[in-house]
Amino acid sequence: MNAMVQVRRSAIIFSLAIVFLVGGMLGLFAWALTGHAAFGHEKLVPVFVSRTAAGDANHDGASMGFAPVLKPVLPAVVSITSSRIVKVPQNRSFFNDPFFQQFFGGRFPRAPREERERGLGSGVIISADGYILTNNHVIDKATEIKVILPDRRQFPGKVVGADSKTDIAVVRIAATGLPTVVLGDSSKLQVGDYAFAIGNPFGVGETATMGIISATGRNGLDIEDYEDFIQTDASINPGNSGGALLNSGGEVIGINTAILSGGQGSGNQGIGFAIPINMAKYVMDQILKHGKVIRGYIGVAVQEVTPDLAKAFNVPAEKGALVGSIESNSPGAKAGLERGDVITEIDGQPVPGPNDLRLKVGSMAPGMTVHLKVWRNGETRDVTLTLSEAPSGKGAGSNAQDQSGNSPMAGVQVDELTNDIRQQLGLGPDVKGVVVTEVPDASPAAEVDLQRGDVIEQVNRHQVNSVSDYQRLIREAGAQALVLLVNRGGNTTFVVVQPQ
């Protein structure tokens, strides 16, 4: 009897232990879901939040998703419509008929007709007194701007300033007490973070979409002069431009600006781009302070250090910005920078590539002194310079053909660079070299995009002053790869022509 009681007592204790263990695990799981458990650099976002007595009385479900994140921001994202007058040629195919030409003597008014072109975009209210951040292309050349708030109020908009190089603009409306957004820190973004896009796609009305941060630091897309895009798969479509990209805390971390389209006007393909809010805020502050963006300027054109160029210039790593040309009397020229220098650091910060150098210099003020580390002829040099302000915008004859059949330049024809040809190409009298007159298709030179009208100034770092110089240097190089300094329209870049 006592033994049976002992067995029952052990079974009860074991059952209670199981209950407490399961209860503890469920409690820990619930604790994590409420955001108390930290993973990485952010708290776990509660996807499912149970409704409490203090919650939304009209929300009778158990899941509210990300509504608490989006709800405070939605009233501060606006729709922007713009219109401008454009002149288009009139279609006169009917009157081009020979019968009408003969009847009317060919006398028809040819003045283009005017049409009103309309645009649609979005914007973000950044101050309660009516300042709105948006894209430059949303309001560019607009004769009329209308801002529509989510509560359906409408106001005429006035452009405070715009910057086409980053596609940022500031618009103001005559209103006060407006809802505003909270600006985040885009430098803290990581791939995989949640992202929410808010805007007015296709004019259907305010819309929120969700995705993740797919990449950061995207550049080389030839969308803007200064590119440091956030890439996201949160759905972005025409009309979203100028809208907000949010993080999981409801902070604006980007201004939606572009999509990668599949062609034929197709919409979202899962690849959208936003301007980082840190860049947008810098541009906005410059516009509000100066009416424009004032940027630092070195006065050099730089290019990527490709594997071939790294080998040709004896650069230890495929990093840095290779100086292709230097503007006369620029800070770079005064500091002694030379073509072929590779800028590897600026003020102690590494320069991975040319875009990084442009972004760093563009965010500095004119008059600042900067310290560069430069790789030149196998050694590192220190160069100090003072930035200036960036500018607001920025023949007949017989051909000579190389006879060396094993040269990478075989088949390329060049001619003497005369003063007449310099004038036709828009080049100054100080430019020396030979002009390219023919590039065979599928040749090594064509593969590096050498074109007719290009001027070859150097071959393997040696100056070319004439066709005979060019032919001698090509002949001496034989079948080896060639490093050419090419001038196209006044801009010089290095290219490496590999043998076939």
Protein Blocks (a to p, Z undefined) as FASTA:
>chain_A
ZZmmmmmmmmmmmmmmmmmmmmmmmmmmmmmmnopacghjbccddfbdcddfklcfklmb
fbekjmmmmmmmmmmpccddddddddddddfklmmpmklmmmnnopacfbdcdddddddd
ddddfbfnopacddfklmgoiabdcdddfkopacddddfbdcfknopacdddddehiacd
ddddfklpcehiacdddddehhlapcddddddfbghiahkomambdcbdcdfbdcdehjg
opacddfkopafbdcfbdcdebjhiacehiacdddfklmmmmmmmmmmnopacdddehia
cddddfklmmmnopabdgdjddfbdcehiaklmnopaehiacfbgghiacfbfklmmmmm
mmpcehiacdddddeehiacddddddddddfkopaddddddfbfkbckgoiacddddfkl
mmmnopafkbgcdddfbdcehiaklmnopaehiacfbgghiacfbfklmmmmmmmnmmac
cdddddeehiacddddddZZ
